[in-house]
Amino acid sequence: MTPRRFRAKVLRVRHLTQDVRELILELMDPPTLEFLPGQSISVTIPDESSGLSYLRYYSLASLPSFSHQLVLLFNAGEKGKGATFALEHSVGEELDCSGPFGSFHLHEDPERDLLFVGTGTGIAPLWSMLSSLLEQSCPQSMTLLWGLRSESDIYYLDELQKWADCYKNFSFILTLSQPSHHWKGKRGRVTHLLQEFPHVDHLAVYVCGNRKMVAEVTSLLQYKGVGPVYRERHHDGK
């Protein structure tokens, strides 16, 4: 799909955790955007000191079928220029954007089970992919491994549990790297969860997170077997 410029206004800002914000944009001109699950858009950020502007890229967490609204996730705690600029906008204000971009999107692997591995707001493109597959009643087995830091960083848990309850072919495992002693779930990083997979040859894997995690997961998967690994280093918004 050919990227194009468009304007979108801030429809809603939702505080998911102390740091994570969900920004919902409504497209203005043109009124819709065609994209593939997993792709990203750019936000144009003016630089007042130089009079120029630069772009910051963000993965879409939204469904392609809901093309008049776009969902982005920001970690406000990272205080990057992109997140700071976008989150300074109030409801009704407009942003200059362009897209879609990226080769990180769903591929045709009908004979394989699907594994999604993400950390932090790297869940965004994986969320778009999973939402789309479930909307289309995909028959393949789908598993999400999601790594966060602590209990206070958890969001979208109710939605994930509803998916798991409604779709027998979907499951998820949430792991925390720095949980409190009260935490009853999995502990450690997502790479620890992958150790529980003795074979990966039957999988098509989608990975999104920081550069180090993506590299470690890719290396571990390649060591364990042969299969397609699609990956995206999550943009940090700085």
C-alpha positions as a Markdown table, in Angstrom:
| # | Residue | x | y | z |
|---|---|---|---|---|
| 1 | Met | 0.0 | 0.0 | 0.0 |
| 2 | Thr | 1.3 | 3.4 | -1.0 |
| 3 | Pro | 1.8 | 5.8 | 2.0 |
| 4 | Arg | -0.1 | 9.0 | 1.9 |
| 5 | Arg | -0.4 | 12.1 | 4.0 |
| 6 | Phe | -3.5 | 12.6 | 6.1 |
| 7 | Arg | -4.9 | 14.7 | 9.0 |
| 8 | Ala | -6.5 | 13.2 | 12.1 |
| 9 | Lys | -7.9 | 14.7 | 15.2 |
| 10 | Val | -7.6 | 13.4 | 18.7 |
| 11 | Leu | -10.8 | 11.7 | 19.6 |
| 12 | Arg | -9.8 | 10.3 | 23.0 |
| 13 | Val | -6.8 | 9.8 | 25.3 |
| 14 | Arg | -7.1 | 6.9 | 27.7 |
| 15 | His | -4.8 | 6.4 | 30.6 |
| 16 | Leu | -4.1 | 2.6 | 30.6 |
| 17 | Thr | -1.4 | 2.7 | 33.3 |
| 18 | Gln | 0.6 | 5.4 | 35.1 |
| 19 | Asp | 2.8 | 5.7 | 32.0 |
| 20 | Val | 0.9 | 4.1 | 29.0 |
| 21 | Arg | -1.6 | 6.1 | 27.0 |
| 22 | Glu | -4.0 | 5.0 | 24.3 |
| 23 | Leu | -4.5 | 7.7 | 21.8 |
| 24 | Ile | -7.5 | 7.3 | 19.5 |
| 25 | Leu | -7.4 | 9.4 | 16.3 |
| 26 | Glu | -10.3 | 10.1 | 14.0 |
| 27 | Leu | -9.3 | 10.6 | 10.3 |
| 28 | Met | -10.3 | 13.9 | 8.8 |
| 29 | Asp | -8.9 | 14.2 | 5.3 |
| 30 | Pro | -9.1 | 11.6 | 3.8 |
| 31 | Pro | -11.7 | 10.0 | 6.1 |
| 32 | Thr | -10.2 | 6.5 | 6.0 |
| 33 | Leu | -6.9 | 4.7 | 5.9 |
| 34 | Glu | -6.2 | 1.4 | 4.3 |
| 35 | Phe | -3.5 | -0.6 | 6.1 |
| 36 | Leu | -2.4 | -4.1 | 7.0 |
| 37 | Pro | -2.5 | -5.4 | 10.6 |
| 38 | Gly | 0.9 | -4.7 | 12.1 |
| 39 | Gln | 1.8 | -1.6 | 10.0 |
| 40 | Ser | 2.6 | 1.8 | 11.3 |
| 41 | Ile | 2.0 | 5.5 | 10.7 |
| 42 | Ser | 4.2 | 8.6 | 11.2 |
| 43 | Val | 3.3 | 11.7 | 13.1 |
| 44 | Thr | 4.8 | 15.0 | 11.9 |
| 45 | Ile | 6.5 | 16.9 | 14.7 |
| 46 | Pro | 7.5 | 20.5 | 14.2 |
| 47 | Asp | 10.8 | 21.7 | 15.6 |
| 48 | Glu | 10.3 | 25.3 | 16.7 |
| 49 | Ser | 14.0 | 26.0 | 17.1 |
| 50 | Ser | 14.9 | 25.2 | 13.5 |
| 51 | Gly | 11.6 | 25.8 | 11.8 |
| 52 | Leu | 11.8 | 22.3 | 10.3 |
| 53 | Ser | 9.8 | 19.2 | 11.1 |
| 54 | Tyr | 10.6 | 15.5 | 11.6 |
| 55 | Leu | 8.7 | 12.2 | 11.8 |
| 56 | Arg | 8.1 | 9.7 | 14.5 |
| 57 | Tyr | 6.7 | 6.3 | 13.7 |
| 58 | Tyr | 4.1 | 4.4 | 15.7 |
| 59 | Ser | 2.6 | 1.0 | 15.2 |
| 60 | Leu | -1.2 | 0.8 | 14.8 |
| 61 | Ala | -3.1 | -1.1 | 17.5 |
| 62 | Ser | -6.3 | -0.8 | 15.6 |
| 63 | Leu | -8.4 | -3.0 | 13.3 |
| 64 | Pro | -8.1 | -2.4 | 9.5 |
| 65 | Ser | -11.8 | -2.9 | 9.2 |
| 66 | Phe | -12.3 | 0.1 | 11.5 |
| 67 | Ser | -10.4 | 2.3 | 9.1 |
| 68 | His | -11.8 | 5.7 | 10.1 |
| 69 | Gln | -10.2 | 5.5 | 13.6 |
| 70 | Leu | -6.6 | 4.7 | 14.5 |
| 71 | Val | -5.3 | 3.6 | 17.9 |
| 72 | Leu | -1.8 | 4.3 | 19.0 |
| 73 | Leu | 0.0 | 3.4 | 22.2 |
| 74 | Phe | 2.5 | 5.7 | 23.9 |
| 75 | Asn | 4.8 | 5.3 | 26.9 |
| 76 | Ala | 4.7 | 8.7 | 28.5 |
| 77 | Gly | 7.3 | 7.7 | 31.0 |
| 78 | Glu | 9.9 | 7.5 | 28.3 |
| 79 | Lys | 9.5 | 11.2 | 27.7 |
| 80 | Gly | 10.5 | 11.0 | 24.1 |
| 81 | Lys | 9.8 | 14.0 | 21.8 |
| 82 | Gly | 7.2 | 12.1 | 19.8 |
| 83 | Ala | 5.2 | 10.9 | 22.7 |
| 84 | Thr | 5.4 | 14.3 | 24.4 |
| 85 | Phe | 4.2 | 16.1 | 21.3 |
| 86 | Ala | 1.3 | 13.8 | 20.6 |
| 87 | Leu | 0.1 | 13.6 | 24.2 |
| 88 | Glu | 0.2 | 17.4 | 24.5 |
| 89 | His | -2.7 | 17.6 | 22.1 |
| 90 | Ser | -6.2 | 17.8 | 23.6 |
| 91 | Val | -9.4 | 16.2 | 22.3 |
| 92 | Gly | -10.4 | 17.8 | 19.1 |
| 93 | Glu | -6.9 | 19.0 | 18.1 |
| 94 | Glu | -5.4 | 17.8 | 14.8 |
| 95 | Leu | -2.2 | 16.0 | 13.9 |
| 96 | Asp | -0.4 | 15.7 | 10.5 |
| 97 | Cys | 0.3 | 12.1 | 9.8 |
| 98 | Ser | 1.3 | 9.8 | 6.9 |
| 99 | Gly | 1.2 | 6.1 | 6.2 |
| 100 | Pro | 0.9 | 3.2 | 6.3 |
| 101 | Phe | 4.5 | 2.0 | 6.5 |
| 102 | Gly | 6.4 | -1.2 | 7.2 |
| 103 | Ser | 6.8 | -4.8 | 6.2 |
| 104 | Phe | 5.8 | -6.1 | 9.6 |
| 105 | His | 2.4 | -7.4 | 9.0 |
| 106 | Leu | 0.5 | -10.7 | 8.8 |
| 107 | His | 1.7 | -13.3 | 6.3 |
| 108 | Glu | 0.1 | -16.3 | 4.8 |
| 109 | Asp | 1.2 | -19.3 | 6.9 |
| 110 | Pro | -2.0 | -21.4 | 7.0 |
| 111 | Glu | -0.4 | -24.7 | 8.0 |
| 112 | Arg | 1.4 | -23.2 | 11.0 |
| 113 | Asp | 0.4 | -22.3 | 14.5 |
| 114 | Leu | 0.9 | -18.6 | 15.3 |
| 115 | Leu | 3.0 | -17.3 | 18.2 |
| 116 | Phe | 3.1 | -13.6 | 19.1 |
| 117 | Val | 5.9 | -12.3 | 21.4 |
| 118 | Gly | 5.9 | -8.7 | 22.7 |
| 119 | Thr | 7.1 | -6.5 | 25.5 |
| 120 | Gly | 5.6 | -3.2 | 26.7 |
| 121 | Thr | 3.9 | -1.1 | 24.1 |
| 122 | Gly | 5.3 | -3.5 | 21.5 |
| 123 | Ile | 2.0 | -5.1 | 22.0 |
| 124 | Ala | 0.5 | -2.5 | 19.6 |
| 125 | Pro | 1.0 | -4.2 | 16.2 |
| 126 | Leu | 0.5 | -7.7 | 17.7 |
| 127 | Trp | -2.9 | -6.4 | 19.0 |
| 128 | Ser | -3.9 | -5.3 | 15.5 |
| 129 | Met | -2.9 | -8.7 | 14.1 |
| 130 | Leu | -4.7 | -10.7 | 16.8 |
| 131 | Ser | -7.8 | -8.6 | 16.6 |
| 132 | Ser | -7.9 | -9.0 | 12.8 |
| 133 | Leu | -7.4 | -12.8 | 13.0 |
| 134 | Leu | -10.1 | -13.2 | 15.6 |
| 135 | Glu | -12.5 | -11.0 | 13.7 |
| 136 | Gln | -12.0 | -13.2 | 10.7 |
| 137 | Ser | -12.5 | -16.4 | 12.7 |
| 138 | Cys | -9.0 | -17.6 | 11.9 |
| 139 | Pro | -8.9 | -21.4 | 12.7 |
| 140 | Gln | -5.1 | -21.5 | 13.5 |
| 141 | Ser | -3.9 | -21.8 | 17.1 |
| 142 | Met | -2.7 | -18.4 | 18.4 |
| 143 | Thr | -0.6 | -17.8 | 21.5 |
| 144 | Leu | 0.5 | -14.4 | 22.9 |
| 145 | Leu | 3.6 | -14.1 | 25.1 |
| 146 | Trp | 3.7 | -10.6 | 26.7 |
| 147 | Gly | 6.3 | -9.3 | 29.0 |
| 148 | Leu | 5.8 | -6.3 | 31.3 |
| 149 | Arg | 7.7 | -5.1 | 34.3 |
| 150 | Ser | 5.3 | -5.1 | 37.3 |
| 151 | Glu | 1.6 | -5.4 | 38.2 |
| 152 | Ser | 1.2 | -1.6 | 37.8 |
| 153 | Asp | 2.2 | -1.9 | 34.1 |
| 154 | Ile | -0.6 | -4.3 | 33.2 |
| 155 | Tyr | -3.3 | -3.2 | 30.8 |
| 156 | Tyr | -5.7 | -4.8 | 28.3 |
| 157 | Leu | -6.0 | -7.8 | 30.6 |
| 158 | Asp | -9.8 | -7.9 | 30.6 |
| 159 | Glu | -9.8 | -7.9 | 26.8 |
| 160 | Leu | -7.2 | -10.7 | 26.6 |
| 161 | Gln | -9.2 | -12.8 | 29.1 |
| 162 | Lys | -12.4 | -12.2 | 27.1 |
| 163 | Trp | -10.6 | -13.4 | 23.9 |
| 164 | Ala | -9.3 | -16.5 | 25.8 |
| 165 | Asp | -12.8 | -17.2 | 27.0 |
| 166 | Cys | -14.5 | -16.7 | 23.7 |
| 167 | Tyr | -12.0 | -18.3 | 21.3 |
| 168 | Lys | -10.7 | -21.8 | 22.0 |
| 169 | Asn | -7.8 | -21.4 | 19.6 |
| 170 | Phe | -6.4 | -18.3 | 21.5 |
| 171 | Ser | -4.3 | -18.3 | 24.6 |
| 172 | Phe | -2.0 | -15.8 | 26.3 |
| 173 | Ile | 0.7 | -15.8 | 28.9 |
| 174 | Leu | 1.7 | -12.7 | 30.8 |
| 175 | Thr | 5.0 | -12.6 | 32.5 |
| 176 | Leu | 6.5 | -9.9 | 34.8 |
| 177 | Ser | 10.2 | -9.2 | 35.1 |
| 178 | Gln | 9.9 | -7.3 | 38.4 |
| 179 | Pro | 6.7 | -8.4 | 40.1 |
| 180 | Ser | 5.8 | -8.1 | 43.8 |
| 181 | His | 5.9 | -11.1 | 46.0 |
| 182 | His | 2.1 | -11.2 | 45.7 |
| 183 | Trp | 2.2 | -12.0 | 42.0 |
| 184 | Lys | 0.9 | -15.5 | 41.3 |
| 185 | Gly | 1.6 | -15.5 | 37.5 |
| 186 | Lys | 4.7 | -16.1 | 35.5 |
| 187 | Arg | 7.9 | -14.4 | 36.5 |
| 188 | Gly | 10.9 | -13.4 | 34.3 |
| 189 | Arg | 11.3 | -12.3 | 30.7 |
| 190 | Val | 9.6 | -13.5 | 27.6 |
| 191 | Thr | 12.7 | -15.4 | 26.6 |
| 192 | His | 12.2 | -17.6 | 29.7 |
| 193 | Leu | 8.7 | -18.5 | 28.4 |
| 194 | Leu | 10.2 | -19.6 | 25.1 |
| 195 | Gln | 12.3 | -22.1 | 27.0 |
| 196 | Glu | 9.0 | -24.0 | 27.6 |
| 197 | Phe | 8.6 | -24.5 | 23.9 |
| 198 | Pro | 10.6 | -27.7 | 23.0 |
| 199 | His | 9.9 | -27.4 | 19.3 |
| 200 | Val | 9.1 | -24.3 | 17.2 |
| 201 | Asp | 9.3 | -25.8 | 13.6 |
| 202 | His | 5.5 | -25.7 | 13.4 |
| 203 | Leu | 5.2 | -22.1 | 14.3 |
| 204 | Ala | 5.1 | -18.7 | 12.5 |
| 205 | Val | 6.3 | -16.2 | 15.0 |
| 206 | Tyr | 5.8 | -12.4 | 15.2 |
| 207 | Val | 8.0 | -10.5 | 17.6 |
| 208 | Cys | 7.9 | -6.8 | 18.6 |
| 209 | Gly | 9.7 | -5.0 | 21.4 |
| 210 | Asn | 13.0 | -3.4 | 22.2 |
| 211 | Arg | 16.0 | -4.2 | 20.0 |
| 212 | Lys | 17.7 | -6.4 | 22.6 |
| 213 | Met | 14.6 | -8.5 | 23.2 |
| 214 | Val | 13.9 | -9.0 | 19.5 |
| 215 | Ala | 17.5 | -10.1 | 18.9 |
| 216 | Glu | 17.4 | -12.6 | 21.8 |
| 217 | Val | 14.1 | -14.1 | 20.9 |
| 218 | Thr | 15.1 | -14.4 | 17.3 |
| 219 | Ser | 18.4 | -16.1 | 18.2 |
| 220 | Leu | 16.6 | -18.5 | 20.6 |
| 221 | Leu | 13.9 | -19.4 | 18.0 |
| 222 | Gln | 16.6 | -20.1 | 15.4 |
| 223 | Tyr | 18.5 | -22.3 | 17.8 |
| 224 | Lys | 15.3 | -24.3 | 18.6 |
| 225 | Gly | 14.2 | -24.9 | 15.0 |
| 226 | Val | 13.4 | -23.6 | 11.6 |
| 227 | Gly | 10.4 | -21.5 | 10.9 |
| 228 | Pro | 9.4 | -18.0 | 9.8 |
| 229 | Val | 10.2 | -15.2 | 12.3 |
| 230 | Tyr | 8.7 | -11.8 | 11.5 |
| 231 | Arg | 10.1 | -9.0 | 13.7 |
| 232 | Glu | 9.8 | -5.4 | 14.4 |
| 233 | Arg | 12.0 | -3.3 | 16.7 |
| 234 | His | 9.5 | -1.2 | 18.6 |
| 235 | His | 10.0 | 2.6 | 18.1 |
| 236 | Asp | 10.8 | 4.3 | 21.3 |
| 237 | Gly | 9.4 | 7.6 | 20.3 |
| 238 | Lys | 12.5 | 9.6 | 21.2 |
